[in-house]
């Protein structure tokens, strides 16, 4: 390996080792030396861009619609090389018995703010995991968080860099113990689940001053413990009056009674006599009947 050349990544080497392949390097600036896979990827992107131009819109109703569109472009591209691929396929070695995993596992530690950093993006997880090491399983479209081999969180994967996905349910339990940190919280805007909560906080700042942070943290904690929609409705009613309010008034308008009670289950007591008859009399009678039928024949 020449001096100054970048070493292959662990993921790239894992794919080569799984398939039993080796690699070579092209000369710097000689894109014409690219392999068929890399060139094929570039060709596919070009064809997709051209198809989107012809379509006159890059908007799709659902992800499934876009996937169907991509598959159609890919199929048309594959048809053009189908004959040559069939010729080369005769000389290809069989694939390994098992497929290489379609995900990447990353070991990360949950920060004191109940967040993890994965692929240069930030995600929130349950505050119960703060300080513990977890496994982030990165799929093409989702990220799963595993603790002791069990999936405890799953969310849509963020693409790009420097983005964040913060769920206030994850951090509110730790934040409510130190509400003064709300004013300096880096992702504070993510703690306004609706525009009503944003307006409620602004009203608290107007009427309560510095006390607004404490009052709002308690309100958002109430939303996490009950129903966000009910707290939203309570805030709308209080805001419509134009009068000062606080956490206590919001709480008085929210139904905090338990949603449902634990049902009383009657223990199921199976009739064991049925099994006794099956294993004794019933079984013998069937065998005797079958034996008589054989003797008769």
Secondary structure, 3 states (H helix, E strand, C coil): CCCCCCCCCHHHHHHHHHHCCCCCCCCCCCHHHCCHHHHHHHHHHHHHHHHHHHHCCCCCCCHHHHHHHHHHHHHHHHHHCHHHHHHHHCCCCCCCCCCCCCCEEEEEECCCCCEEEECCEEEECCHHHCCCEEEEEECCCEEEEEECCEEEEEEECCCCCCCEECCHHHHHHHHHHHHHHHHHCCCHHHHCCCHHHHHHHHHHHHHHHHHHHHHHHHHHHHHHHCCHHHHHHHHHHHHHHCCCCCHHHHHHCCCCCCCCCCCCCCCCCCCHHHHHHHHHHHHHHHHHHHHHHHHHC
